[in-house]
Amino acid sequence: MTGRLAGKTAIISGGAGGCGAAAARLFATEGAAVGILDRDADRGTALVEDLRAQGHRAAFAAADVSDAAQVTAAVAALAGAHGPANVLFNHAGTIVIKPFLETTEADWDFLFDVNVKSMYLVTRAVLPGMLAQGKGSIVCTSSISAVYATPMEVLYDATKGACHMFARAIAVEFRDRGIRCNAVCPGFIETPHGLREVRELTALGVDVSEAAIRAAQGRFGQPEDIARAALYLASDDAEFVNGTQLFVDNGFSAV
């Protein structure tokens, strides 16, 4: 590896599994001290133990990312372990797949809490430490669903549209104080989240077969595809990249 995050301290929300875990491993390999924030304590702790066994600096803090008090406490604990973060990967998120007229207000509130409010809470907790350092990079996980609508995913699409604009607005407000904020936008990725999406859409009659995905983006994306894109945006290689959306979908969004 090239040490692209040498000397950096990173926090990854939703870092215990899937693309978040892939990013945790890659960021650590590239030299960062990595803090994982996730509600899954078992997987998060196991990942940290594995990273430490490999000689990396890693810490875990459990939190429901939609709960302000838990997020504040978790970010403080991670700062106590490694110092304030100068890299944040806002990756935590989930999905609700239902015909729109079968969705409930509770579904709406739940999904916006996990996918959007979490970015607000974690960024609000981490940003003061970045500002004190005079520099920081924030990467937010959006989706192709921010701009390409899918039936049965109205709520999910709406949350990802909000993530898109959240990243852009943070970039504009804090650019002149040394902060960059960008969004990474995955296509269909072979993670538990992505496979669940395919399974539930298929059950509702949406064609997300292997052939359909191959036609749209060539193959299933892998967690490492997203991790590498997040690494680029987090690193100083992207020091003049701010307020953008990086689509990692092998051409899905180019058609």
Secondary structure, DSSP 8 states (H G I E B T S, - for coil): ---TTTT-EEEEETTTSHHHHHHHHHHHHTT-EEEEEES-HHHHHHHHHHHHHTT--EEEEE--TT-HHHHHHHHHHHHHHH-S-SEEEE---------GGG--HHHHHHHHIIIIIHHHHHHHHHHHHHHHHT-EEEEEE--GGGTS--TT-HHHHHHHHHHHHHHHHHHHHHGGGTEEEEEEEE-SBSSHHHHHHHHHHHHTT----HHHHHHHHSS-B-HHHHHHHHHHHHSGGGTT--S-EEEESTTGGG-
